[in-house]
Amino acid sequence: MKSRLLLCFSFLLLAVALFLLPAGTRKRLARTGRAFVEPAAEMNAMGLRVAREALGGLPPNMTVVQRDDLLAELAKTRNALEVKDAASEALKAENDQLRRLLRYVRQPRGYSLVVAGVASQLAGSGKVVLDRGSADGILAGQAVMTLEGVSGIVSEASIRRAVVTLLSEKDCSIPVEVPSRQTNGILENHKGQLQLVAPMGAGFDSLEAGDVVCTTDLGSEVMQPGLLVGTIREKLRAPDDSPIYVIEAAASSMGSSRYFLVAIPEGK
């Protein structure tokens, strides 16, 4: 009898203690108790609580299928946002390039520069089509540049379009000179290698690595002289023992540029 009274008194004390505990603690103790009595139901409820917390709160009656659909929709939205972010970054880079080009164009010089965008690239070749043409003063034979230096030459021009043959194209040919040696020649692409050939001038055999190569208007009425093309990298010998100079182009990213500058001499 005495032990029964002690047991009842202990249970009463436990009930009072649980009643006096904070609400959060009582809930945790209740969940712990249910975990022993109904482990499967409690694990399922725990999974739903974790999902609600991860997604910022879900309705308590949401099914697994509904949850999966919501997760898929969230993933789709996230991917769409990432695509928009990438497009925004590309647009920002394009705007930055245009700002640099326009700053370069505004610098004082004795010739004009037309900023032209790449409308398309001819498949399988080192040629690009610009979105400007003869209506903007662009003519075949004019030099085409990036901010680094000459990257090609206009090979065809219509009213609204112009085809540019880049230095990387196998049939590219540009008249050039080495101002420090008063020597002229032709820059040609031989199997992917830029070479200075067709010597004109007494100092052609004395050129050295590091000499600067620029455009020349010799034999051309539309080529702007004095534009940086590149530097001499090494000296070779042709079968007839005439010198051939390998040129390192100044424009390193000509094939990936979205905009070019076309140099138009005064009065052209």
C-alpha positions as CSV (number, residue, x, y, z in Angstrom):
1,M,0.0,0.0,0.0
2,K,2.8,2.4,0.9
3,S,4.7,1.7,-2.3
4,R,1.5,2.4,-4.4
5,L,1.1,5.7,-2.7
6,L,4.7,6.6,-3.4
7,L,4.3,5.6,-7.0
8,C,1.2,7.8,-7.4
9,F,3.0,10.7,-5.7
10,S,6.0,10.3,-8.0
11,F,3.8,10.3,-11.1
12,L,2.0,13.4,-9.8
13,L,5.3,15.2,-9.3
14,L,6.4,14.3,-12.9
15,A,3.2,15.6,-14.3
16,V,3.6,18.9,-12.5
17,A,7.2,19.1,-13.6
18,L,6.3,18.5,-17.2
19,F,3.5,21.1,-17.0
20,L,6.0,23.7,-15.6
21,L,8.6,23.1,-18.5
22,P,8.7,25.6,-21.4
23,A,6.5,24.7,-24.4
24,G,9.5,23.9,-26.7
25,T,11.0,21.5,-24.1
26,R,7.6,19.8,-23.7
27,K,7.3,19.3,-27.4
28,R,10.8,17.8,-27.7
29,L,10.0,15.4,-24.9
30,A,6.7,14.4,-26.5
31,R,8.4,13.7,-29.8
32,T,11.1,11.7,-28.1
33,G,8.3,9.6,-26.5
34,R,6.6,9.1,-29.8
35,A,9.8,8.0,-31.4
36,F,9.9,5.0,-29.0
37,V,6.1,4.2,-29.5
38,E,5.7,5.0,-33.2
39,P,9.2,5.3,-34.8
40,A,8.0,5.2,-38.4
41,A,5.4,7.9,-38.0
42,E,7.9,10.1,-36.1
43,M,10.6,9.7,-38.8
44,N,8.1,10.7,-41.5
45,A,7.1,13.8,-39.5
46,M,10.8,14.6,-39.0
47,G,11.4,14.4,-42.8
48,L,8.6,16.8,-43.5
49,R,9.8,19.2,-40.9
50,V,13.3,19.2,-42.4
51,A,11.8,19.8,-45.9
52,R,9.8,22.7,-44.6
53,E,12.8,24.3,-43.0
54,A,15.0,23.8,-46.1
55,L,12.4,25.4,-48.4
56,G,11.5,28.2,-46.0
57,G,8.4,26.6,-44.6
58,L,5.9,24.2,-46.3
59,P,2.3,23.5,-45.4
60,P,2.1,20.6,-42.9
61,N,-0.2,18.6,-45.1
62,M,2.0,18.7,-48.2
63,T,2.6,15.3,-49.8
64,V,5.9,13.9,-51.0
65,V,4.7,14.3,-54.7
66,Q,3.8,18.0,-54.1
67,R,7.2,18.5,-52.4
68,D,9.1,17.0,-55.3
69,D,7.1,19.1,-57.8
70,L,8.0,22.2,-55.8
71,L,11.7,21.2,-55.7
72,A,11.7,20.7,-59.5
73,E,10.1,24.1,-60.0
74,L,12.6,25.7,-57.7
75,A,15.5,24.1,-59.6
76,K,14.0,25.2,-63.0
77,T,13.7,28.8,-61.7
78,R,17.3,28.7,-60.3
79,N,18.6,27.5,-63.7
80,A,16.6,30.3,-65.5
81,L,18.1,32.9,-63.2
82,E,21.6,31.5,-63.8
83,V,21.1,31.8,-67.6
84,K,19.9,35.4,-67.1
85,D,22.9,36.2,-65.0
86,A,25.3,34.8,-67.7
87,A,23.5,36.8,-70.4
88,S,23.8,39.9,-68.2
89,E,27.6,39.3,-67.7
90,A,28.0,38.9,-71.5
91,L,26.1,42.1,-72.1
92,K,28.2,43.9,-69.5
93,A,31.5,42.7,-71.2
94,E,30.1,43.8,-74.6
95,N,29.3,47.3,-73.2
96,D,32.8,47.5,-71.7
97,Q,34.4,46.7,-75.0
98,L,32.3,49.3,-76.8
99,R,33.3,51.9,-74.2
100,R,36.9,51.2,-74.8
101,L,36.5,51.3,-78.6
102,L,34.7,54.6,-78.4
103,R,37.3,56.1,-76.2
104,Y,39.9,54.9,-78.7
105,V,38.0,56.4,-81.6
106,R,37.8,59.8,-79.9
107,Q,41.5,60.2,-79.6
108,P,42.9,62.8,-82.1
109,R,44.4,61.3,-85.3
110,G,44.8,62.0,-89.0
111,Y,42.3,59.4,-90.1
112,S,38.8,58.2,-89.0
113,L,37.8,54.9,-87.4
114,V,34.4,53.2,-87.9
115,V,33.2,50.8,-85.2
116,A,31.6,47.8,-86.8
117,G,30.0,44.8,-85.2
118,V,30.5,41.2,-86.4
119,A,27.2,40.2,-88.1
120,S,28.4,36.6,-88.9
121,Q,31.5,34.5,-89.4
122,L,32.0,32.5,-92.7
123,A,32.1,28.9,-91.7
124,G,35.4,27.1,-92.2
125,S,37.4,30.3,-92.8
126,G,39.1,33.1,-91.1
127,K,36.6,35.6,-92.5
128,V,33.9,37.6,-90.8
129,V,31.1,39.8,-92.1
130,L,30.7,43.3,-90.5
131,D,27.4,45.1,-90.1
132,R,28.7,48.2,-91.9
133,G,29.7,48.8,-95.5
134,S,30.4,51.4,-98.2
135,A,27.6,53.6,-96.9
136,D,29.8,54.1,-93.8
137,G,33.0,54.7,-95.9
138,I,34.3,51.1,-95.7
139,L,36.1,50.0,-98.9
140,A,38.0,46.9,-99.9
141,G,41.7,47.2,-99.0
142,Q,41.2,49.1,-95.8
143,A,42.9,47.9,-92.6
144,V,40.7,46.4,-89.8
145,M,41.9,46.6,-86.2
146,T,41.2,45.7,-82.6
147,L,42.6,47.8,-79.8
148,E,45.8,45.7,-79.9
149,G,46.6,46.3,-83.6
150,V,45.7,45.4,-87.2
151,S,43.8,42.1,-87.3
152,G,42.9,41.9,-91.0
153,I,41.9,43.6,-94.2
154,V,38.6,44.4,-95.9
155,S,38.3,42.0,-98.8
156,E,34.8,42.8,-100.0
157,A,32.4,45.7,-99.4
158,S,28.7,46.2,-100.2
159,I,26.5,49.1,-99.1
160,R,25.6,47.6,-95.7
161,R,28.1,44.8,-95.3
162,A,31.8,44.2,-95.5
163,V,33.8,41.0,-95.5
164,V,37.1,41.0,-93.5
165,T,39.9,38.5,-94.1
166,L,41.7,38.1,-90.8
167,L,45.4,37.6,-90.5
168,S,44.7,34.0,-89.4
169,E,43.2,33.2,-92.9
170,K,45.6,31.4,-95.3
171,D,45.1,33.8,-98.2
172,C,45.4,37.0,-96.2
173,S,47.9,39.6,-97.6
174,I,48.7,43.1,-96.4
175,P,51.3,45.7,-97.5
176,V,53.6,46.5,-94.6
177,E,56.8,48.3,-93.8
178,V,59.4,48.3,-91.1
179,P,59.7,52.1,-90.4
180,S,63.0,51.9,-88.5
181,R,64.7,50.3,-91.5
182,Q,62.8,52.1,-94.3
183,T,61.9,48.7,-95.7
184,N,58.6,47.6,-97.3
185,G,57.2,44.2,-98.0
186,I,54.1,42.0,-98.1
187,L,52.7,40.3,-95.0
188,E,51.3,36.9,-96.0
189,N,49.8,33.9,-94.1
190,H,51.8,30.8,-95.0
191,K,50.2,27.7,-93.5
192,G,49.2,29.6,-90.4
193,Q,52.4,31.5,-90.0
194,L,52.7,35.2,-90.8
195,Q,55.7,35.9,-93.0
196,L,57.2,39.2,-94.3
197,V,58.1,38.5,-98.0
198,A,58.7,40.3,-101.3
199,P,61.5,42.6,-100.1
200,M,61.6,46.2,-101.2
201,G,64.5,48.3,-99.8
202,A,68.2,48.0,-99.3
203,G,67.8,47.1,-95.6
204,F,65.5,44.1,-96.0
205,D,68.3,41.6,-95.3
206,S,69.3,43.5,-92.1
207,L,66.0,43.3,-90.2
208,E,66.2,41.9,-86.7
209,A,63.9,40.2,-84.2
210,G,61.9,42.9,-82.3
211,D,61.6,45.3,-85.2
212,V,58.1,46.8,-85.4
213,V,56.0,46.1,-88.5
214,C,53.3,48.6,-89.6
215,T,50.9,49.1,-92.5
216,T,51.9,51.1,-95.5
217,D,50.0,52.8,-98.3
218,L,52.6,51.8,-100.9
219,G,50.6,50.5,-103.9
220,S,47.2,51.2,-102.1
221,E,45.0,54.3,-102.0
222,V,42.8,53.1,-99.2
223,M,45.3,51.5,-96.7
224,Q,46.0,53.8,-93.7
225,P,49.8,53.7,-93.1
226,G,51.5,53.5,-89.8
227,L,49.1,51.1,-88.0
228,L,50.7,48.5,-85.8
229,V,50.7,45.0,-87.2
230,G,53.2,43.2,-85.1
231,T,56.9,42.6,-84.5
232,I,59.6,40.4,-86.1
233,R,60.0,37.1,-84.2
234,E,62.6,35.3,-86.2
235,K,64.5,35.2,-89.6
236,L,64.3,32.3,-92.1
237,R,65.8,31.7,-95.5
238,A,64.0,30.9,-98.7
239,P,65.4,28.3,-101.2
240,D,67.0,31.1,-103.2
241,D,68.6,32.3,-99.9
242,S,66.4,35.4,-99.7
243,P,65.3,36.4,-96.2
244,I,61.9,35.5,-94.8
245,Y,60.8,37.1,-91.5
246,V,58.3,35.4,-89.2
247,I,55.9,38.0,-87.7
248,E,54.2,37.9,-84.3
249,A,50.8,39.7,-84.7
250,A,50.0,42.4,-82.2
251,A,46.2,41.5,-82.2
252,S,46.1,38.2,-80.3
253,S,42.3,37.9,-79.9
254,M,41.2,38.8,-83.4
255,G,39.1,35.7,-84.0
256,S,36.9,36.1,-80.8
257,S,36.3,39.9,-81.1
258,R,32.7,41.0,-81.5
259,Y,33.6,44.5,-82.8
260,F,36.3,45.8,-85.1
261,L,37.7,49.2,-86.0
262,V,38.0,50.0,-89.7
263,A,40.7,52.6,-90.5
264,I,39.6,55.1,-93.2
265,P,42.2,57.5,-94.5
266,E,41.3,61.2,-94.8
267,G,39.4,62.1,-98.0
268,K,38.4,58.4,-98.6
